[in-house]
Amino acid sequence: METAKIGLNAGLVWRKLNENGSFPIQELARKLDLGAEDTALAIGWLARENKVYLERKNGVLYVKNS
């Protein structure tokens, strides 16, 4: 996958989190119409930049802006 596409998807994730707060990762992928891999790569991009936090609640992994 191209780095540019990962960056674009990271922007989509970032904006959705700014609008709505935290999401379970699977729900975020559905809302953005992204595949699991694309969502994971975008979240990884943002996590590397310290822009998101990941937390597990009752066995479900959530992502939220830092």
PQR file with spaces between the fields and no chain letter, atoms N, CA, C, O and H, PARSE charges and radii, in Angstrom:
ATOM       1  N    MET     1       0.851   -1.174    0.000 -0.4000 1.5000
ATOM       2  CA   MET     1       0.000    0.000    0.000 -0.0000 2.0000
ATOM       3  C    MET     1       0.897    1.238    0.000  0.5500 1.7000
ATOM       4  O    MET     1       1.960    1.253    0.621 -0.5500 1.4000
ATOM       5  N    GLU     2       0.457    2.249   -0.692 -0.4000 1.5000
ATOM       6  CA   GLU     2       1.218    3.485   -0.775 -0.0000 2.0000
ATOM       7  C    GLU     2       1.150    4.265    0.531  0.5500 1.7000
ATOM       8  O    GLU     2       0.120    4.300    1.204 -0.5500 1.4000
ATOM       9  H    GLU     2      -0.407    2.236   -1.197  0.4000 1.0000
ATOM      10  N    THR     3       2.262    4.883    0.866 -0.4000 1.5000
ATOM      11  CA   THR     3       2.312    5.710    2.065 -0.0000 2.0000
ATOM      12  C    THR     3       1.293    6.842    1.994  0.5500 1.7000
ATOM      13  O    THR     3       0.687    7.198    3.004 -0.5500 1.4000
ATOM      14  H    THR     3       3.098    4.855    0.319  0.4000 1.0000
ATOM      15  N    ALA     4       1.104    7.404    0.808 -0.4000 1.5000
ATOM      16  CA   ALA     4       0.144    8.504    0.654 -0.0000 2.0000
ATOM      17  C    ALA     4      -1.268    8.061    1.017  0.5500 1.7000
ATOM      18  O    ALA     4      -2.015    8.814    1.643 -0.5500 1.4000
ATOM      19  H    ALA     4       1.596    7.114   -0.012  0.4000 1.0000
ATOM      20  N    LYS     5      -1.639    6.830    0.622 -0.4000 1.5000
ATOM      21  CA   LYS     5      -2.981    6.332    0.935 -0.0000 2.0000
ATOM      22  C    LYS     5      -3.142    6.117    2.444  0.5500 1.7000
ATOM      23  O    LYS     5      -4.197    6.404    3.009 -0.5500 1.4000
ATOM      24  H    LYS     5      -1.033    6.219    0.114  0.4000 1.0000
ATOM      25  N    ILE     6      -2.105    5.619    3.076 -0.4000 1.5000
ATOM      26  CA   ILE     6      -2.156    5.433    4.530 -0.0000 2.0000
ATOM      27  C    ILE     6      -2.343    6.786    5.208  0.5500 1.7000
ATOM      28  O    ILE     6      -3.125    6.913    6.150 -0.5500 1.4000
ATOM      29  H    ILE     6      -1.248    5.386    2.617  0.4000 1.0000
ATOM      30  N    GLY     7      -1.625    7.791    4.726 -0.4000 1.5000
ATOM      31  CA   GLY     7      -1.754    9.137    5.278 -0.0000 2.0000
ATOM      32  C    GLY     7      -3.147    9.709    5.089  0.5500 1.7000
ATOM      33  O    GLY     7      -3.687   10.345    5.995 -0.5500 1.4000
ATOM      34  H    GLY     7      -0.989    7.687    3.961  0.4000 1.0000
ATOM      35  N    LEU     8      -3.736    9.486    3.913 -0.4000 1.5000
ATOM      36  CA   LEU     8      -5.106    9.954    3.664 -0.0000 2.0000
ATOM      37  C    LEU     8      -6.094    9.269    4.603  0.5500 1.7000
ATOM      38  O    LEU     8      -6.982    9.914    5.161 -0.5500 1.4000
ATOM      39  H    LEU     8      -3.297    8.970    3.177  0.4000 1.0000
ATOM      40  N    ASN     9      -5.934    7.960    4.771 -0.4000 1.5000
ATOM      41  CA   ASN     9      -6.812    7.223    5.684 -0.0000 2.0000
ATOM      42  C    ASN     9      -6.615    7.685    7.128  0.5500 1.7000
ATOM      43  O    ASN     9      -7.572    7.744    7.899 -0.5500 1.4000
ATOM      44  H    ASN     9      -5.213    7.436    4.318  0.4000 1.0000
ATOM      45  N    ALA    10      -5.375    8.013    7.491 -0.4000 1.5000
ATOM      46  CA   ALA    10      -5.108    8.537    8.834 -0.0000 2.0000
ATOM      47  C    ALA    10      -5.867    9.844    9.039  0.5500 1.7000
ATOM      48  O    ALA    10      -6.384   10.101   10.126 -0.5500 1.4000
ATOM      49  H    ALA    10      -4.598    7.965    6.865  0.4000 1.0000
ATOM      50  N    GLY    11      -5.931   10.661    8.003 -0.4000 1.5000
ATOM      51  CA   GLY    11      -6.700   11.900    8.084 -0.0000 2.0000
ATOM      52  C    GLY    11      -8.178   11.639    8.294  0.5500 1.7000
ATOM      53  O    GLY    11      -8.831   12.338    9.069 -0.5500 1.4000
ATOM      54  H    GLY    11      -5.510   10.452    7.120  0.4000 1.0000
ATOM      55  N    LEU    12      -8.713   10.633    7.608 -0.4000 1.5000
ATOM      56  CA   LEU    12     -10.123   10.268    7.791 -0.0000 2.0000
ATOM      57  C    LEU    12     -10.387    9.829    9.230  0.5500 1.7000
ATOM      58  O    LEU    12     -11.364   10.244    9.853 -0.5500 1.4000
ATOM      59  H    LEU    12      -8.182   10.065    6.978  0.4000 1.0000
ATOM      60  N    VAL    13      -9.500    8.985    9.739 -0.4000 1.5000
ATOM      61  CA   VAL    13      -9.640    8.498   11.115 -0.0000 2.0000
ATOM      62  C    VAL    13      -9.572    9.672   12.088  0.5500 1.7000
ATOM      63  O    VAL    13     -10.404    9.784   12.988 -0.5500 1.4000
ATOM      64  H    VAL    13      -8.706    8.648    9.232  0.4000 1.0000
ATOM      65  N    TRP    14      -8.593   10.537   11.910 -0.4000 1.5000
ATOM      66  CA   TRP    14      -8.396   11.684   12.797 -0.0000 2.0000
ATOM      67  C    TRP    14      -9.636   12.575   12.845  0.5500 1.7000
ATOM      68  O    TRP    14     -10.083   12.978   13.919 -0.5500 1.4000
ATOM      69  H    TRP    14      -7.917   10.446   11.178  0.4000 1.0000
ATOM      70  N    ARG    15     -10.184   12.874   11.671 -0.4000 1.5000
ATOM      71  CA   ARG    15     -11.374   13.734   11.619 -0.0000 2.0000
ATOM      72  C    ARG    15     -12.578   13.075   12.285  0.5500 1.7000
ATOM      73  O    ARG    15     -13.323   13.732   13.012 -0.5500 1.4000
ATOM      74  H    ARG    15      -9.821   12.546   10.799  0.4000 1.0000
ATOM      75  N    LYS    16     -12.769   11.780   12.039 -0.4000 1.5000
ATOM      76  CA   LYS    16     -13.905   11.075   12.651 -0.0000 2.0000
ATOM      77  C    LYS    16     -13.767   11.053   14.173  0.5500 1.7000
ATOM      78  O    LYS    16     -14.759   11.223   14.883 -0.5500 1.4000
ATOM      79  H    LYS    16     -12.164   11.247   11.448  0.4000 1.0000
ATOM      80  N    LEU    17     -12.564   10.848   14.678 -0.4000 1.5000
ATOM      81  CA   LEU    17     -12.355   10.855   16.124 -0.0000 2.0000
ATOM      82  C    LEU    17     -12.574   12.252   16.701  0.5500 1.7000
ATOM      83  O    LEU    17     -13.102   12.385   17.805 -0.5500 1.4000
ATOM      84  H    LEU    17     -11.759   10.709   14.101  0.4000 1.0000
ATOM      85  N    ASN    18     -12.180   13.284   15.979 -0.4000 1.5000
ATOM      86  CA   ASN    18     -12.418   14.660   16.439 -0.0000 2.0000
ATOM      87  C    ASN    18     -13.905   14.959   16.522  0.5500 1.7000
ATOM      88  O    ASN    18     -14.344   15.680   17.419 -0.5500 1.4000
ATOM      89  H    ASN    18     -11.750   13.177   15.082  0.4000 1.0000
ATOM      90  N    GLU    19     -14.683   14.416   15.599 -0.4000 1.5000
ATOM      91  CA   GLU    19     -16.128   14.644   15.574 -0.0000 2.0000
ATOM      92  C    GLU    19     -16.857   13.884   16.673  0.5500 1.7000
ATOM      93  O    GLU    19     -17.793   14.403   17.280 -0.5500 1.4000
ATOM      94  H    GLU    19     -14.327   13.830   14.871  0.4000 1.0000
ATOM      95  N    ASN    20     -16.425   12.657   16.924 -0.4000 1.5000
ATOM      96  CA   ASN    20     -17.233   11.760   17.744 -0.0000 2.0000
ATOM      97  C    ASN    20     -16.540   11.134   18.944  0.5500 1.7000
ATOM      98  O    ASN    20     -17.164   10.324   19.629 -0.5500 1.4000
ATOM      99  H    ASN    20     -15.665   12.235   16.430  0.4000 1.0000
ATOM     100  N    GLY    21     -15.311   11.456   19.232 -0.4000 1.5000
ATOM     101  CA   GLY    21     -14.643   10.867   20.392 -0.0000 2.0000
ATOM     102  C    GLY    21     -14.082    9.492   20.108  0.5500 1.7000
ATOM     103  O    GLY    21     -13.530    9.260   19.032 -0.5500 1.4000
ATOM     104  H    GLY    21     -14.804   12.114   18.675  0.4000 1.0000
ATOM     105  N    SER    22     -14.214    8.577   21.049 -0.4000 1.5000
ATOM     106  CA   SER    22     -13.607    7.257   20.892 -0.0000 2.0000
ATOM     107  C    SER    22     -14.551    6.276   20.206  0.5500 1.7000
ATOM     108  O    SER    22     -15.773    6.409   20.256 -0.5500 1.4000
ATOM     109  H    SER    22     -14.663    8.765   21.922  0.4000 1.0000
ATOM     110  N    PHE    23     -13.937    5.290   19.566 -0.4000 1.5000
ATOM     111  CA   PHE    23     -14.675    4.247   18.854 -0.0000 2.0000
ATOM     112  C    PHE    23     -13.981    2.911   19.059  0.5500 1.7000
ATOM     113  O    PHE    23     -12.758    2.859   19.182 -0.5500 1.4000
ATOM     114  H    PHE    23     -12.944    5.182   19.525  0.4000 1.0000
ATOM     115  N    PRO    24     -14.754    1.828   19.095 -0.5600 1.5000
ATOM     116  CA   PRO    24     -14.128    0.524   18.905  0.2800 2.0000
ATOM     117  C    PRO    24     -13.540    0.504   17.488  0.5500 1.7000
ATOM     118  O    PRO    24     -14.140    1.044   16.559 -0.5500 1.4000
ATOM     119  N    ILE    25     -12.399   -0.102   17.328 -0.4000 1.5000
ATOM     120  CA   ILE    25     -11.723   -0.073   16.030 -0.0000 2.0000
ATOM     121  C    ILE    25     -12.599   -0.653   14.926  0.5500 1.7000
ATOM     122  O    ILE    25     -12.635   -0.104   13.824 -0.5500 1.4000
ATOM     123  H    ILE    25     -11.911   -0.542   18.082  0.4000 1.0000
ATOM     124  N    GLN    26     -13.301   -1.742   15.193 -0.4000 1.5000
ATOM     125  CA   GLN    26     -14.151   -2.340   14.156 -0.0000 2.0000
ATOM     126  C    GLN    26     -15.274   -1.396   13.741  0.5500 1.7000
ATOM     127  O    GLN    26     -15.601   -1.307   12.557 -0.5500 1.4000
ATOM     128  H    GLN    26     -13.272   -2.188   16.088  0.4000 1.0000
ATOM     129  N    GLU    27     -15.863   -0.697   14.695 -0.4000 1.5000
ATOM     130  CA   GLU    27     -16.936    0.249   14.375 -0.0000 2.0000
ATOM     131  C    GLU    27     -16.393    1.429   13.567  0.5500 1.7000
ATOM     132  O    GLU    27     -17.041    1.901   12.633 -0.5500 1.4000
ATOM     133  H    GLU    27     -15.597   -0.769   15.656  0.4000 1.0000
ATOM     134  N    LEU    28     -15.213    1.895   13.928 -0.4000 1.5000
ATOM     135  CA   LEU    28     -14.582    2.993   13.195 -0.0000 2.0000
ATOM     136  C    LEU    28     -14.355    2.597   11.739  0.5500 1.7000
ATOM     137  O    LEU    28     -14.620    3.383   10.829 -0.5500 1.4000
ATOM     138  H    LEU    28     -14.686    1.512   14.687  0.4000 1.0000
ATOM     139  N    ALA    29     -13.869    1.385   11.521 -0.4000 1.5000
ATOM     140  CA   ALA    29     -13.644    0.902   10.154 -0.0000 2.0000
ATOM     141  C    ALA    29     -14.951    0.886    9.365  0.5500 1.7000
ATOM     142  O    ALA    29     -14.979    1.294    8.204 -0.5500 1.4000
ATOM     143  H    ALA    29     -13.653    0.747   12.259  0.4000 1.0000
ATOM     144  N    ARG    30     -16.037    0.415    9.989 -0.4000 1.5000
ATOM     145  CA   ARG    30     -17.340    0.383    9.307 -0.0000 2.0000
ATOM     146  C    ARG    30     -17.818    1.792    8.971  0.5500 1.7000
ATOM     147  O    ARG    30     -18.284    2.044    7.860 -0.5500 1.4000
ATOM     148  H    ARG    30     -16.014    0.084   10.932  0.4000 1.0000
ATOM     149  N    LYS    31     -17.705    2.704    9.923 -0.4000 1.5000
ATOM     150  CA   LYS    31     -18.182    4.075    9.699 -0.0000 2.0000
ATOM     151  C    LYS    31     -17.415    4.776    8.583  0.5500 1.7000
ATOM     152  O    LYS    31     -17.971    5.615    7.874 -0.5500 1.4000
ATOM     153  H    LYS    31     -17.326    2.500   10.826  0.4000 1.0000
ATOM     154  N    LEU    32     -16.147    4.435    8.430 -0.4000 1.5000
ATOM     155  CA   LEU    32     -15.320    5.060    7.396 -0.0000 2.0000
ATOM     156  C    LEU    32     -15.286    4.249    6.106  0.5500 1.7000
ATOM     157  O    LEU    32     -14.681    4.669    5.119 -0.5500 1.4000
ATOM     158  H    LEU    32     -15.695    3.753    9.006  0.4000 1.0000
ATOM     159  N    ASP    33     -15.933    3.092    6.115 -0.4000 1.5000
ATOM     160  CA   ASP    33     -15.936    2.195    4.957 -0.0000 2.0000
ATOM     161  C    ASP    33     -14.514    1.824    4.542  0.5500 1.7000
ATOM     162  O    ASP    33     -14.169    1.833    3.360 -0.5500 1.4000
ATOM     163  H    ASP    33     -16.424    2.750    6.916  0.4000 1.0000
ATOM     164  N    LEU    34     -13.693    1.496    5.555 -0.4000 1.5000
ATOM     165  CA   LEU    34     -12.323    1.055    5.329 -0.0000 2.0000
ATOM     166  C    LEU    34     -12.202   -0.403    5.755  0.5500 1.7000
ATOM     167  O    LEU    34     -12.918   -0.862    6.646 -0.5500 1.4000
ATOM     168  H    LEU    34     -13.973    1.489    6.515  0.4000 1.0000
ATOM     169  N    GLY    35     -11.307   -1.112    5.124 -0.4000 1.5000
ATOM     170  CA   GLY    35     -11.023   -2.474    5.529 -0.0000 2.0000
ATOM     171  C    GLY    35     -10.236   -2.495    6.832  0.5500 1.7000
ATOM     172  O    GLY    35      -9.725   -1.467    7.277 -0.5500 1.4000
ATOM     173  H    GLY    35     -10.726   -0.740    4.401  0.4000 1.0000
ATOM     174  N    ALA    36     -10.146   -3.663    7.431 -0.4000 1.5000
ATOM     175  CA   ALA    36      -9.434   -3.806    8.704 -0.0000 2.0000
ATOM     176  C    ALA    36      -7.968   -3.409    8.567  0.5500 1.7000
ATOM     177  O    ALA    36      -7.422   -2.730    9.437 -0.5500 1.4000
ATOM     178  H    ALA    36     -10.561   -4.498    7.069  0.4000 1.0000
ATOM     179  N    GLU    37      -7.333   -3.828    7.479 -0.4000 1.5000
ATOM     180  CA   GLU    37      -5.918   -3.507    7.274 -0.0000 2.0000
ATOM     181  C    GLU    37      -5.710   -2.004    7.097  0.5500 1.7000
ATOM     182  O    GLU    37      -4.808   -1.425    7.701 -0.5500 1.4000
ATOM     183  H    GLU    37      -7.776   -4.380    6.772  0.4000 1.0000
ATOM     184  N    ASP    38      -6.537   -1.380    6.275 -0.4000 1.5000
ATOM     185  CA   ASP    38      -6.417    0.065    6.049 -0.0000 2.0000
ATOM     186  C    ASP    38      -6.620    0.841    7.349  0.5500 1.7000
ATOM     187  O    ASP    38      -5.912    1.811    7.615 -0.5500 1.4000
ATOM     188  H    ASP    38      -7.270   -1.851    5.784  0.4000 1.0000
ATOM     189  N    THR    39      -7.581    0.414    8.148 -0.4000 1.5000
ATOM     190  CA   THR    39      -7.852    1.082    9.421 -0.0000 2.0000
ATOM     191  C    THR    39      -6.679    0.904   10.373  0.5500 1.7000
ATOM     192  O    THR    39      -6.256    1.860   11.024 -0.5500 1.4000
ATOM     193  H    THR    39      -8.157   -0.374    7.932  0.4000 1.0000
ATOM     194  N    ALA    40      -6.154   -0.309   10.460 -0.4000 1.5000
ATOM     195  CA   ALA    40      -5.029   -0.580   11.356 -0.0000 2.0000
ATOM     196  C    ALA    40      -3.795    0.229   10.959  0.5500 1.7000
ATOM     197  O    ALA    40      -3.098    0.765   11.821 -0.5500 1.4000
ATOM     198  H    ALA    40      -6.498   -1.085    9.931  0.4000 1.0000
ATOM     199  N    LEU    41      -3.527    0.317    9.662 -0.4000 1.5000
ATOM     200  CA   LEU    41      -2.374    1.096    9.205 -0.0000 2.0000
ATOM     201  C    LEU    41      -2.546    2.576    9.522  0.5500 1.7000
ATOM     202  O    LEU    41      -1.596    3.237    9.940 -0.5500 1.4000
ATOM     203  H    LEU    41      -4.093   -0.118    8.962  0.4000 1.0000
ATOM     204  N    ALA    42      -3.748    3.096    9.328 -0.4000 1.5000
ATOM     205  CA   ALA    42      -4.018    4.509    9.623 -0.0000 2.0000
ATOM     206  C    ALA    42      -3.863    4.787   11.116  0.5500 1.7000
ATOM     207  O    ALA    42      -3.286    5.803   11.503 -0.5500 1.4000
ATOM     208  H    ALA    42      -4.520    2.559    8.988  0.4000 1.0000
ATOM     209  N    ILE    43      -4.375    3.893   11.947 -0.4000 1.5000
ATOM     210  CA   ILE    43      -4.251    4.061   13.396 -0.0000 2.0000
ATOM     211  C    ILE    43      -2.784    3.967   13.808  0.5500 1.7000
ATOM     212  O    ILE    43      -2.330    4.723   14.667 -0.5500 1.4000
ATOM     213  H    ILE    43      -4.844    3.068   11.632  0.4000 1.0000
ATOM     214  N    GLY    44      -2.050    3.052   13.205 -0.4000 1.5000
ATOM     215  CA   GLY    44      -0.619    2.933   13.484 -0.0000 2.0000
ATOM     216  C    GLY    44       0.129    4.208   13.148  0.5500 1.7000
ATOM     217  O    GLY    44       1.006    4.639   13.897 -0.5500 1.4000
ATOM     218  H    GLY    44      -2.418    2.439   12.507  0.4000 1.0000
ATOM     219  N    TRP    45      -0.217    4.810   12.022 -0.4000 1.5000
ATOM     220  CA   TRP    45       0.379    6.086   11.599 -0.0000 2.0000
ATOM     221  C    TRP    45       0.152    7.144   12.685  0.5500 1.7000
ATOM     222  O    TRP    45       1.081    7.832   13.110 -0.5500 1.4000
ATOM     223  H    TRP    45      -0.930    4.461   11.414  0.4000 1.0000
ATOM     224  N    LEU    46      -1.106    7.254   13.120 -0.4000 1.5000
ATOM     225  CA   LEU    46      -1.451    8.255   14.131 -0.0000 2.0000
ATOM     226  C    LEU    46      -0.825    7.934   15.491  0.5500 1.7000
ATOM     227  O    LEU    46      -0.417    8.840   16.218 -0.5500 1.4000
ATOM     228  H    LEU    46      -1.860    6.696   12.776  0.4000 1.0000
ATOM     229  N    ALA    47      -0.751    6.659   15.830 -0.4000 1.5000
ATOM     230  CA   ALA    47      -0.149    6.256   17.103 -0.0000 2.0000
ATOM     231  C    ALA    47       1.340    6.594   17.114  0.5500 1.7000
ATOM     232  O    ALA    47       1.874    7.032   18.133 -0.5500 1.4000
ATOM     233  H    ALA    47      -1.083    5.922   15.240  0.4000 1.0000
ATOM     234  N    ARG    48       2.001    6.391   15.989 -0.4000 1.5000
ATOM     235  CA   ARG    48       3.430    6.708   15.887 -0.0000 2.0000
ATOM     236  C    ARG    48       3.671    8.198   16.106  0.5500 1.7000
ATOM     237  O    ARG    48       4.717    8.595   16.621 -0.5500 1.4000
ATOM     238  H    ARG    48       1.567    6.035   15.161  0.4000 1.0000
ATOM     239  N    GLU    49       2.706    9.017   15.716 -0.4000 1.5000
ATOM     240  CA   GLU    49       2.801   10.466   15.896 -0.0000 2.0000
ATOM     241  C    GLU    49       2.221   10.915   17.242  0.5500 1.7000
ATOM     242  O    GLU    49       2.079   12.112   17.490 -0.5500 1.4000
ATOM     243  H    GLU    49       1.856    8.695   15.297  0.4000 1.0000
ATOM     244  N    ASN    50       1.891    9.957   18.104 -0.4000 1.5000
ATOM     245  CA   ASN    50       1.299   10.240   19.424 -0.0000 2.0000
ATOM     246  C    ASN    50       0.020   11.059   19.329  0.5500 1.7000
ATOM     247  O    ASN    50      -0.229   11.927   20.166 -0.5500 1.4000
ATOM     248  H    ASN    50       2.007    8.984   17.902  0.4000 1.0000
ATOM     249  N    LYS    51      -0.788   10.786   18.314 -0.4000 1.5000
ATOM     250  CA   LYS    51      -2.037   11.519   18.126 -0.0000 2.0000
ATOM     251  C    LYS    51      -3.261   10.736   18.582  0.5500 1.7000
ATOM     252  O    LYS    51      -4.350   11.301   18.681 -0.5500 1.4000
ATOM     253  H    LYS    51      -0.586   10.081   17.635  0.4000 1.0000
ATOM     254  N    VAL    52      -3.102    9.455   18.860 -0.4000 1.5000
ATOM     255  CA   VAL    52      -4.216    8.643   19.345 -0.0000 2.0000
ATOM     256  C    VAL    52      -3.747    7.750   20.491  0.5500 1.7000
ATOM     257  O    VAL    52      -2.563    7.441   20.628 -0.5500 1.4000
ATOM     258  H    VAL    52      -2.218    8.996   18.779  0.4000 1.0000
ATOM     259  N    TYR    53      -4.713    7.351   21.302 -0.4000 1.5000
ATOM     260  CA   TYR    53      -4.504    6.366   22.355 -0.0000 2.0000
ATOM     261  C    TYR    53      -5.347    5.147   22.031  0.5500 1.7000
ATOM     262  O    TYR    53      -6.427    5.255   21.451 -0.5500 1.4000
ATOM     263  H    TYR    53      -5.674    7.602   21.191  0.4000 1.0000
ATOM     264  N    LEU    54      -4.842    4.002   22.410 -0.4000 1.5000
ATOM     265  CA   LEU    54      -5.600    2.760   22.305 -0.0000 2.0000
ATOM     266  C    LEU    54      -5.853    2.259   23.715  0.5500 1.7000
ATOM     267  O    LEU    54      -4.961    2.289   24.564 -0.5500 1.4000
ATOM     268  H    LEU    54      -3.964    3.914   22.881  0.4000 1.0000
ATOM     269  N    GLU    55      -7.064    1.800   23.961 -0.4000 1.5000
ATOM     270  CA   GLU    55      -7.377    1.218   25.257 -0.0000 2.0000
ATOM     271  C    GLU    55      -8.372    0.079   25.078  0.5500 1.7000
ATOM     272  O    GLU    55      -9.229    0.103   24.195 -0.5500 1.4000
ATOM     273  H    GLU    55      -7.788    1.776   23.272  0.4000 1.0000
ATOM     274  N    ARG    56      -8.228   -0.914   25.941 -0.4000 1.5000
ATOM     275  CA   ARG    56      -9.111   -2.072   25.888 -0.0000 2.0000
ATOM     276  C    ARG    56     -10.141   -1.963   27.000  0.5500 1.7000
ATOM     277  O    ARG    56      -9.801   -1.778   28.169 -0.5500 1.4000
ATOM     278  H    ARG    56      -7.532   -0.933   26.659  0.4000 1.0000
ATOM     279  N    LYS    57     -11.420   -2.082   26.612 -0.4000 1.5000
ATOM     280  CA   LYS    57     -12.525   -2.072   27.573 -0.0000 2.0000
ATOM     281  C    LYS    57     -13.346   -3.329   27.350  0.5500 1.7000
ATOM     282  O    LYS    57     -13.881   -3.546   26.263 -0.5500 1.4000
ATOM     283  H    LYS    57     -11.697   -2.232   25.663  0.4000 1.0000
ATOM     284  N    ASN    58     -13.443   -4.149   28.373 -0.4000 1.5000
ATOM     285  CA   ASN    58     -14.223   -5.388   28.293 -0.0000 2.0000
ATOM     286  C    ASN    58     -13.861   -6.208   27.061  0.5500 1.7000
ATOM     287  O    ASN    58     -14.736   -6.765   26.399 -0.5500 1.4000
ATOM     288  H    ASN    58     -13.008   -3.972   29.256  0.4000 1.0000
ATOM     289  N    GLY    59     -12.580   -6.278   26.759 -0.4000 1.5000
ATOM     290  CA   GLY    59     -12.113   -7.095   25.646 -0.0000 2.0000
ATOM     291  C    GLY    59     -12.224   -6.442   24.280  0.5500 1.7000
ATOM     292  O    GLY    59     -11.894   -7.073   23.276 -0.5500 1.4000
ATOM     293  H    GLY    59     -11.869   -5.825   27.296  0.4000 1.0000
ATOM     294  N    VAL    60     -12.678   -5.193   24.211 -0.4000 1.5000
ATOM     295  CA   VAL    60     -12.830   -4.484   22.938 -0.0000 2.0000
ATOM     296  C    VAL    60     -11.787   -3.375   22.879  0.5500 1.7000
ATOM     297  O    VAL    60     -11.629   -2.615   23.834 -0.5500 1.4000
ATOM     298  H    VAL    60     -12.946   -4.681   25.027  0.4000 1.0000
ATOM     299  N    LEU    61     -11.075   -3.284   21.757 -0.4000 1.5000
ATOM     300  CA   LEU    61     -10.036   -2.277   21.589 -0.0000 2.0000
ATOM     301  C    LEU    61     -10.639   -0.990   21.039  0.5500 1.7000
ATOM     302  O    LEU    61     -11.253   -0.988   19.972 -0.5500 1.4000
ATOM     303  H    LEU    61     -11.203   -3.902   20.981  0.4000 1.0000
ATOM     304  N    TYR    62     -10.459    0.106   21.778 -0.4000 1.5000
ATOM     305  CA   TYR    62     -10.968    1.429   21.402 -0.0000 2.0000
ATOM     306  C    TYR    62      -9.805    2.327   21.005  0.5500 1.7000
ATOM     307  O    TYR    62      -8.682    2.162   21.481 -0.5500 1.4000
ATOM     308  H    TYR    62      -9.960    0.105   22.645  0.4000 1.0000
ATOM     309  N    VAL    63     -10.092    3.272   20.132 -0.4000 1.5000
ATOM     310  CA   VAL    63      -9.115    4.287   19.749 -0.0000 2.0000
ATOM     311  C    VAL    63      -9.736    5.651   20.012  0.5500 1.7000
ATOM     312  O    VAL    63     -10.924    5.862   19.767 -0.5500 1.4000
ATOM     313  H    VAL    63     -11.004    3.407   19.745  0.4000 1.0000
ATOM     314  N    LYS    64      -8.911    6.588   20.519 -0.4000 1.5000
ATOM     315  CA   LYS    64      -9.384    7.952   20.756 -0.0000 2.0000
ATOM     316  C    LYS    64      -8.222    8.907   20.549  0.5500 1.7000
ATOM     317  O    LYS    64      -7.059    8.511   20.630 -0.5500 1.4000
ATOM     318  H    LYS    64      -7.946    6.417   20.718  0.4000 1.0000
ATOM     319  N    ASN    65      -8.544   10.171   20.280 -0.4000 1.5000
ATOM     320  CA   ASN    65      -7.511   11.188   20.104 -0.0000 2.0000
ATOM     321  C    ASN    65      -6.777   11.421   21.411  0.5500 1.7000
ATOM     322  O    ASN    65      -7.349   11.306   22.495 -0.5500 1.4000
ATOM     323  H    ASN    65      -9.489   10.493   20.215  0.4000 1.0000
ATOM     324  N    SER    66      -5.511   11.748   21.289 -0.4000 1.5000
ATOM     325  CA   SER    66      -4.708   12.026   22.485 -0.0000 2.0000
ATOM     326  C    SER    66      -4.900   13.446   22.960  0.5500 1.7000
ATOM     327  O    SER    66      -4.299   13.851   23.955 -0.5500 1.4000
ATOM     328  H    SER    66      -5.046   11.841   20.408  0.4000 1.0000
